[in-house]
């Protein structure tokens, strides 16, 4: 799936908002499959949005990913 430039900017902005949250909150939400509230009515939904690259090493360190 190819994203338009506007979609890429929005994705980066949403990833930045996710990164600003406490890691333990984000990790627990991932583990339980719960969406993460990003503000302004927006949620990070793991099944749709996936795992951002910057979060993969942290989830691996916590034992949440193989």
DSSP file (Angstrom, degrees, kcal/mol; ACC not computed):
  #  RESIDUE AA STRUCTURE BP1 BP2  ACC     N-H-->O    O-->H-N    N-H-->O    O-->H-N    TCO  KAPPA ALPHA  PHI   PSI    X-CA   Y-CA   Z-CA
    1    1 A X              0   0    0      0, 0.0     2,-0.4     0, 0.0     0, 0.0   0.000 360.0 360.0 360.0 122.8    0.0    0.0    0.0
    2    2 A X        -     0   0    0      0, 0.0     2,-0.3     0, 0.0     0, 0.0  -0.774 360.0-146.0 -94.4 132.5    1.5    3.3   -1.1
    3    3 A X        -     0   0    0     -2,-0.4     2,-0.1     1,-0.0     0, 0.0  -0.746  13.2-123.9 -97.8 145.1    0.8    6.4    1.0
    4    4 A X     >  -     0   0    0     -2,-0.3     4,-2.4     1,-0.1     5,-0.2  -0.360  34.5-102.6 -73.5 164.2    0.4    9.8   -0.3
    5    5 A X  H  > S+     0   0    0      1,-0.2     4,-2.2     2,-0.2     5,-0.2   0.899 124.7  51.6 -55.9 -40.7    2.7   12.6    1.1
    6    6 A X  H  > S+     0   0    0      1,-0.2     4,-2.1     2,-0.2    -1,-0.2   0.893 109.5  49.5 -64.2 -39.0   -0.2   13.9    3.2
    7    7 A X  H  > S+     0   0    0      2,-0.2     4,-2.4     1,-0.2    -1,-0.2   0.887 109.7  51.6 -67.0 -38.2   -0.8   10.4    4.6
    8    8 A X  H  X S+     0   0    0     -4,-2.4     4,-2.5     2,-0.2    -2,-0.2   0.909 109.7  49.3 -64.4 -41.6    2.9    9.9    5.4
    9    9 A X  H  X S+     0   0    0     -4,-2.2     4,-2.5     2,-0.2    -2,-0.2   0.920 111.9  48.5 -63.2 -43.7    3.0   13.3    7.3
   10   10 A X  H  X S+     0   0    0     -4,-2.1     4,-2.4     2,-0.2    -2,-0.2   0.907 110.8  51.2 -63.3 -41.3   -0.1   12.3    9.3
   11   11 A X  H  X S+     0   0    0     -4,-2.4     4,-2.7     2,-0.2    -2,-0.2   0.931 110.9  47.9 -61.4 -46.8    1.5    8.9   10.1
   12   12 A X  H  X S+     0   0    0     -4,-2.5     4,-2.6     1,-0.2    -2,-0.2   0.912 111.7  50.4 -61.4 -43.0    4.7   10.5   11.3
   13   13 A X  H  X S+     0   0    0     -4,-2.5     4,-2.0     2,-0.2    -1,-0.2   0.902 111.9  47.3 -61.9 -41.5    2.7   12.9   13.4
   14   14 A X  H  X S+     0   0    0     -4,-2.4     4,-2.2     2,-0.2    -2,-0.2   0.897 111.5  50.5 -67.9 -40.4    0.7   10.1   15.0
   15   15 A X  H  X S+     0   0    0     -4,-2.7     4,-2.5     2,-0.2    -2,-0.2   0.901 109.1  52.4 -63.5 -40.0    3.9    8.1   15.6
   16   16 A X  H  X S+     0   0    0     -4,-2.6     4,-1.3     1,-0.2    -2,-0.2   0.910 108.8  49.8 -60.8 -42.5    5.4   11.2   17.3
   17   17 A X  H  < S+     0   0    0     -4,-2.0     4,-0.5     1,-0.2     3,-0.2   0.903 111.5  48.7 -63.3 -40.9    2.3   11.5   19.5
   18   18 A X  H >< S+     0   0    0     -4,-2.2     3,-1.2     1,-0.2    -2,-0.2   0.899 108.6  53.9 -64.3 -40.6    2.6    7.8   20.4
   19   19 A X  H 3< S+     0   0    0     -4,-2.5    -1,-0.2     1,-0.3    -2,-0.2   0.768  99.9  61.9 -66.3 -26.0    6.3    8.1   21.2
   20   20 A X  T 3< S+     0   0    0     -4,-1.3    -1,-0.3    -3,-0.2    -2,-0.2   0.658  89.4  90.3 -74.5 -15.4    5.6   11.0   23.6
   21   21 A X  S <  S-     0   0    0     -3,-1.2     2,-0.1    -4,-0.5    17,-0.0  -0.387  96.8 -82.8 -80.0 160.0    3.5    8.7   25.8
   22   22 A X     >  -     0   0    0      1,-0.1     4,-2.1    -2,-0.1     3,-0.4  -0.410  35.8-133.9 -61.3 130.8    5.0    6.7   28.7
   23   23 A X  H  > S+     0   0    0      1,-0.2     4,-3.2     2,-0.2     5,-0.3   0.870 104.2  55.5 -58.3 -39.9    6.5    3.5   27.4
   24   24 A X  H  > S+     0   0    0      1,-0.2     4,-2.1     2,-0.2    -1,-0.2   0.881 108.8  48.2 -64.1 -35.6    4.9    1.3   30.1
   25   25 A X  H  > S+     0   0    0     -3,-0.4     4,-2.1     2,-0.2    -2,-0.2   0.929 114.7  44.8 -66.9 -45.9    1.5    2.6   29.1
   26   26 A X  H  X S+     0   0    0     -4,-2.1     4,-2.5     2,-0.2    -2,-0.2   0.920 114.3  49.3 -65.3 -44.4    2.1    2.0   25.4
   27   27 A X  H  X S+     0   0    0     -4,-3.2     4,-2.8     1,-0.2    -1,-0.2   0.907 111.4  48.7 -63.3 -42.7    3.6   -1.5   26.0
   28   28 A X  H  X S+     0   0    0     -4,-2.1     4,-2.0    -5,-0.3     6,-0.3   0.898 111.0  50.6 -65.2 -39.6    0.7   -2.5   28.2
   29   29 A X  H  X>S+     0   0    0     -4,-2.1     5,-1.8     2,-0.2     4,-0.9   0.914 111.8  48.3 -63.2 -42.4   -1.8   -1.3   25.6
   30   30 A X  H ><5S+     0   0    0     -4,-2.5     3,-0.8     1,-0.2    -2,-0.2   0.949 110.5  51.1 -61.0 -48.5    0.1   -3.3   22.9
   31   31 A X  H 3<5S+     0   0    0     -4,-2.8    -1,-0.2     1,-0.3    -2,-0.2   0.857 116.8  39.5 -59.4 -37.3    0.1   -6.4   25.1
   32   32 A X  H 3<5S-     0   0    0     -4,-2.0    -1,-0.3    -5,-0.2    -2,-0.2   0.513 109.6-121.2 -91.6  -5.2   -3.6   -6.2   25.8
   33   33 A X  T <<5 +     0   0    0     -4,-0.9     2,-0.3    -3,-0.8    -3,-0.2   0.669  61.4 148.1  75.4  16.2   -4.4   -5.2   22.2
   34   34 A X      < -     0   0    0     -5,-1.8    -1,-0.3    -6,-0.3    12,-0.1  -0.613  51.0-111.3 -85.2 142.1   -6.1   -2.0   23.4
   35   35 A X        -     0   0    0     -2,-0.3     2,-0.5    10,-0.1    10,-0.2  -0.349  27.8-129.5 -66.6 154.3   -6.0    1.2   21.3
   36   36 A X  E     -A   44   0A   0      8,-2.2     8,-3.2    -2,-0.0     2,-0.4  -0.927  16.1-126.6-110.1 127.3   -3.9    4.1   22.6
   37   37 A X  E     -A   43   0A   0     -2,-0.5     6,-0.2     6,-0.2     3,-0.1  -0.603  25.3-179.2 -75.4 123.9   -5.5    7.6   22.8
   38   38 A X  E     -     0   0A   0      4,-3.1     5,-0.2    -2,-0.4    -1,-0.1   0.482  47.6-100.1-100.1  -6.5   -3.3   10.1   20.9
   39   39 A X  E >  S+A   42   0A   0      3,-0.8     3,-2.0     0, 0.0    -1,-0.3  -0.203  96.8  59.1 103.6 160.7   -5.4   13.1   21.6
   40   40 A X  T 3  S-     0   0    0      1,-0.3     3,-0.1    -2,-0.1    -3,-0.0   0.818 130.8 -58.1  51.1  38.0   -8.0   15.1   19.5
   41   41 A X  T 3  S+     0   0    0      1,-0.2     2,-0.4     0, 0.0    -1,-0.3   0.593 106.0 129.2  75.4  10.9  -10.2   12.0   19.1
   42   42 A X  E <   -A   39   0A   0     -3,-2.0    -4,-3.1     2,-0.0    -3,-0.8  -0.804  36.2-169.0-104.2 141.2   -7.4    9.9   17.5
   43   43 A X  E     -A   37   0A   0     -2,-0.4     2,-0.7    -6,-0.2    -6,-0.2  -0.965  23.8-130.6-127.3 143.8   -6.4    6.4   18.5
   44   44 A X  E     -A   36   0A   0     -8,-3.2    -8,-2.2    -2,-0.4     2,-0.6  -0.860  27.8-164.8 -89.0 116.5   -3.5    4.2   17.6
   45   45 A X    >>> -     0   0    0     -2,-0.7     4,-3.9   -10,-0.2     3,-1.2  -0.915  11.5-153.3-109.6 112.9   -5.1    0.9   16.7
   46   46 A X  H 3>5S+     0   0    0     -2,-0.6     4,-1.7     1,-0.3    -1,-0.2   0.842  93.1  54.6 -54.6 -40.9   -2.5   -1.9   16.6
   47   47 A X  H 345S+     0   0    0    -14,-0.2    -1,-0.3     1,-0.2     4,-0.1   0.791 123.0  27.7 -68.1 -26.2   -4.5   -4.0   14.2
   48   48 A X  H <45S+     0   0    0     -3,-1.2    -2,-0.2     2,-0.1    -1,-0.2   0.825 130.0  35.9 -97.9 -42.8   -4.7   -1.1   11.7
   49   49 A X  H  <5S-     0   0    0     -4,-3.9    -3,-0.2     1,-0.2    -2,-0.2   0.678  90.7-156.2 -91.2 -20.3   -1.6    1.0   12.4
   50   50 A X     << -     0   0    0     -4,-1.7     2,-0.5    -5,-0.5    -1,-0.2  -0.281  39.0 -46.9  75.3-164.6    0.9   -1.8   13.3
   51   51 A X        -     0   0    0     -4,-0.1     5,-0.1    -2,-0.0    -1,-0.0  -0.932  56.8-124.5-109.0 122.5    4.0   -1.3   15.4
   52   52 A X    >>  -     0   0    0     -2,-0.5     3,-1.5     1,-0.1     4,-1.0  -0.352  23.6-117.7 -63.3 147.0    6.2    1.7   14.7
   53   53 A X  H 3> S+     0   0    0      1,-0.3     4,-0.6     2,-0.2     3,-0.5   0.841 112.6  57.7 -54.8 -37.8    9.8    0.8   14.0
   54   54 A X  H 34 S+     0   0    0      1,-0.2     4,-0.4     2,-0.1    -1,-0.3   0.739 105.9  51.3 -67.9 -20.7   11.1    2.7   17.0
   55   55 A X  H <> S+     0   0    0     -3,-1.5     4,-2.4     1,-0.1     5,-0.2   0.713  89.0  79.6 -89.3 -21.9    8.9    0.7   19.3
   56   56 A X  H  X S+     0   0    0     -4,-1.0     4,-2.3    -3,-0.5     5,-0.2   0.912  91.7  48.9 -56.0 -49.5   10.0   -2.8   18.1
   57   57 A X  H  X S+     0   0    0     -4,-0.6     4,-2.5     1,-0.2    -1,-0.2   0.890 112.1  49.8 -60.3 -37.5   13.3   -3.0   20.1
   58   58 A X  H  > S+     0   0    0     -4,-0.4     4,-1.8     2,-0.2    -1,-0.2   0.917 111.5  47.5 -67.1 -41.6   11.5   -1.9   23.3
   59   59 A X  H  <>S+     0   0    0     -4,-2.4     5,-2.7     2,-0.2     6,-0.9   0.858 112.2  50.7 -67.4 -34.2    8.8   -4.5   22.9
   60   60 A X  H ><5S+     0   0    0     -4,-2.3     3,-1.3    -5,-0.2    -2,-0.2   0.922 108.4  51.9 -66.6 -43.9   11.4   -7.1   22.2
   61   61 A X  H 3<5S+     0   0    0     -4,-2.5    -2,-0.2     1,-0.3    -1,-0.2   0.845 109.4  50.5 -60.2 -34.0   13.4   -6.1   25.3
   62   62 A X  T 3<5S-     0   0    0     -4,-1.8    -1,-0.3    -5,-0.2    -2,-0.2   0.537 117.6-115.1 -81.4  -6.0   10.2   -6.5   27.4
   63   63 A X  T < 5S+     0   0    0     -3,-1.3    -3,-0.2    -4,-0.3    -2,-0.1   0.652  84.2 119.5  82.5  15.9    9.6   -9.9   25.9
   64   64 A X  S   <S+     0   0    0     -5,-2.7     2,-0.3    -6,-0.2    -4,-0.2   0.628  74.0  41.7 -87.5 -14.6    6.4   -8.9   24.1
   65   65 A X              0   0    0     -6,-0.9    -2,-0.1    -9,-0.1    -1,-0.0  -0.948 360.0 360.0-128.7 150.2    7.8   -9.8   20.7
   66   66 A X              0   0    0     -2,-0.3    -6,-0.1    -3,-0.0    -1,-0.0   0.511 360.0 360.0 -68.6 360.0    9.9  -12.8   19.6
